[in-house]
């Protein structure tokens, strides 16, 4: 077979076009990154959330989170009621919310056996006495 520059250039262009076409097909098959539909509402609530986060620091009320197996134990500084949201960074569909009610030891135990293994973002929002608190932490579930 006799190759010359013209055939090499045409072959290179064909391979490049095939590569670009394959990338286009791949990108269109990926799930759509939807924007946050609650973006403006979150913006309006930012000041309230910031005040709750600051209250945790002011009162030294940072909860202690321990993970053992498929359970998450959260120890609070005082009796608390509220919610614990487990947010999966990769998929909003996997997010789950638990109710927090502390026992006599000021702790609550959450069974996370239904959650997928991997990185999670815990958002704890609770009320102790007359004060509201908000605390967030990254955890890895096994």
N, C-alpha and C positions, 0 to 999 in steps of 0.2 A: 504494500500500500504506500502510496506516495503522498506525504503530508507537505503542505506549504502553509505560509502565514495566514492566508485567507481562511482555510479550513479551521485552523487553530483559533482564530478570533471568533468565527461563527460558533464553534463548539463552546468556547468560553461564554459567549453571550447567551447561548441556549441554556447552559448550566446555571448561569446567574438568574435567568428568567424563571427557571424551574425552582430555584431556591426561594426567590421572592414570592412566587405563587404558593409554594408550600407554607411559607411563613404567614401569608394572608389567610389561607385556609385554617391554619392552626389558631391564629388570633381570633377569627370569627367563631370558632368552636368553643373558645373560652367563655365562662359565665360572665355576664355583664356586671361591671362594678357599678352598683347603684349608689347614688349619693344618699346621704343621710336625710331621710324625709323629715326628721325632727330637728334639723339644724337650727332653725330660727328659734324654736321653743327652748332648745338647750342654751342658746345664747342669752335669752331672756332670764333663764334660771341660773346663769353662771354665778351671779353675785350671791344668791342664796346658798348654792353649793360651796362656794368659796368660804362663806361664813361658817358653814358646818365643818369644813375641813380645818379651818383655823381654830374652831372650838375644841377639836381633838387635841391640838398642840397646846392650847391655853390650859386646858384641864388635865393635861397629861393622861388622856383617856385612850391612848393607842391600844387597840386590842392585840392579843397575842394569838397567832394562828399556828396550829400544829397539825401536820398531816401525818396520819398513820394508816397505811393501807388504803382502804376506800372510804375513809372517814376524815372529815375536817373538824377539828375542835377549835372553837373560838372562845377565848377567855376575855371578858370585859372588866373594866375597872369597877363597874357598878351594875346593878340589875338593869337589863335592857330588853326592849322589844323593837322589832323592826324587820328589815329584809336583808338577805344576802343574795346578790346577783352574781352568777358565774357567767362571765362573758368570754366567748371564744373569739380570739382575734381573727381567725380565718373564716368563720362562718357564723353569721347572726342567727341562723336557724338552730344552732346548737345551744344558744343561751338558755339558762335556767335560773329561776328565782325561788329562793327558799324563805320561809318565815323564821324569824329569830325570836325565841322566847328563852331567856336564861333560866337556869335552875338555881338552887340555893347556893351553889358554888360560883355563881356569876358566869357560868359557861353554857355553851350550846354546842351540840354535836350534830353535824350535817352529814348525811349519807350521800356520797357522790358516786355510788356504784353505777348509776345510769349515765354518768358523764364519760366522754371519751378521754383517753389518756393524752397527755400533752400539756402545753402551756395554756393557762387560763388567767383571766383578770378578775379578781374578786372585788366587788363593790359592796361594802357594808354600809348600810344606812340605818341608824337606830336612834332611839330616844331613851335617855336616862334621866329620870326626874322630869324637869321641865325643859331640858336642853336637847337640841337635835345635833346629831353627829354624822359625819360622812368620812369613810376611810377606804382607800383603794390600795390593792397590792397584787403583784404578779406572783403566781404560784405554778408549780409543775405537778400535775397529778399522775401517779403511776398506775 
